[in-house]
């Protein structure tokens, strides 16, 4: 069964790919590959994060924001378990002027 999740980007960590307020759709399950954008739970406080997969090593995934100076990611909290991943971003539906499928 495919899980679908809607989410809203908060913060500047994924600029220029995603802006604060962008609304996205993420799906699950999927094969993990470097370069994919994923939604995950922050291992420290459970906040929802949107990051790009930098590396996959077994059950551990290294995630990083595109805007490194504004990103809290695996450089701060280390690799995360696959269980923390909510889904792979596949579509931006808001704002309408930038909506479309995400590779």
C-alpha positions as CSV (number, residue, x, y, z in Angstrom):
1,X,0.0,0.0,0.0
2,X,1.3,3.4,-0.9
3,X,1.2,6.1,1.8
4,X,0.6,9.7,0.8
5,X,1.5,12.6,3.0
6,X,1.0,16.4,2.4
7,X,3.5,18.7,4.0
8,X,4.5,22.4,4.1
9,X,8.1,23.6,3.8
10,X,9.3,25.7,6.7
11,X,12.6,27.5,6.7
12,X,15.3,28.2,4.1
13,X,17.2,25.0,4.2
14,X,16.0,23.7,0.8
15,X,16.4,27.0,-1.1
16,X,16.4,27.4,-4.1
17,X,14.6,24.1,-4.8
18,X,11.9,24.8,-2.3
19,X,10.8,28.0,-0.6
20,X,9.1,28.4,2.8
21,X,5.4,27.9,2.4
22,X,5.7,25.5,-0.6
23,X,3.2,22.6,-0.2
24,X,4.4,19.2,-1.2
25,X,3.2,15.6,-1.6
26,X,5.4,12.8,-0.4
27,X,4.8,9.1,-1.0
28,X,5.9,5.9,0.6
29,X,7.3,3.2,0.0
30,X,10.1,3.9,-2.5
31,X,13.7,2.8,-3.1
32,X,16.2,5.2,-1.4
33,X,18.7,6.9,-3.7
34,X,21.1,9.8,-3.2
35,X,19.6,13.0,-4.7
36,X,16.0,12.3,-3.7
37,X,14.2,14.8,-1.6
38,X,12.5,13.3,1.5
39,X,10.4,14.3,4.4
40,X,11.6,13.0,7.8
41,X,11.2,13.4,11.5
42,X,14.1,15.3,13.3
43,X,15.7,12.7,15.5
44,X,16.1,15.3,18.3
45,X,12.6,16.7,18.6
46,X,10.3,15.1,16.0
47,X,9.9,18.2,13.9
48,X,9.1,17.6,10.2
49,X,12.0,18.3,8.0
50,X,12.5,18.3,4.2
51,X,16.0,17.3,3.1
52,X,17.9,15.7,0.2
53,X,19.4,12.3,0.6
54,X,23.2,12.6,0.4
55,X,24.1,8.9,1.1
56,X,22.5,5.6,2.0
57,X,24.4,3.0,4.1
58,X,22.2,0.1,5.1
59,X,19.6,1.3,7.5
60,X,21.2,4.7,7.9
61,X,20.5,7.7,5.6
62,X,22.6,10.8,5.5
63,X,20.4,13.9,4.7
64,X,21.4,17.5,3.9
65,X,19.7,20.7,3.0
66,X,20.5,22.4,-0.3
67,X,21.2,25.7,1.5
68,X,23.9,24.4,3.9
69,X,24.3,27.6,5.8
70,X,20.6,27.5,6.8
71,X,20.2,23.8,7.3
72,X,20.1,21.5,10.3
73,X,20.7,18.1,8.9
74,X,22.9,15.0,9.3
75,X,26.0,17.2,9.8
76,X,24.3,18.2,13.1
77,X,22.5,15.0,14.2
78,X,24.2,12.3,12.2
79,X,22.7,9.7,9.9
80,X,19.0,8.8,10.5
81,X,17.3,5.5,10.5
82,X,15.0,4.7,7.6
83,X,12.2,4.5,10.1
84,X,12.4,8.3,10.5
85,X,11.7,8.9,6.8
86,X,8.1,9.8,6.0
87,X,8.2,9.8,2.2
88,X,9.9,10.9,-1.0
89,X,8.7,14.3,-2.3
90,X,7.0,13.8,-5.7
91,X,4.9,16.8,-6.3
92,X,4.6,20.5,-5.4
93,X,1.0,21.7,-5.4
94,X,1.4,25.2,-4.0
95,X,2.0,27.9,-5.0
96,X,0.2,27.3,-8.3
97,X,2.8,29.2,-10.3
98,X,5.5,26.7,-9.3
99,X,3.4,23.5,-9.1
100,X,4.4,20.3,-10.8
101,X,6.0,16.9,-10.4
102,X,9.3,16.6,-8.6
103,X,11.8,14.2,-10.1
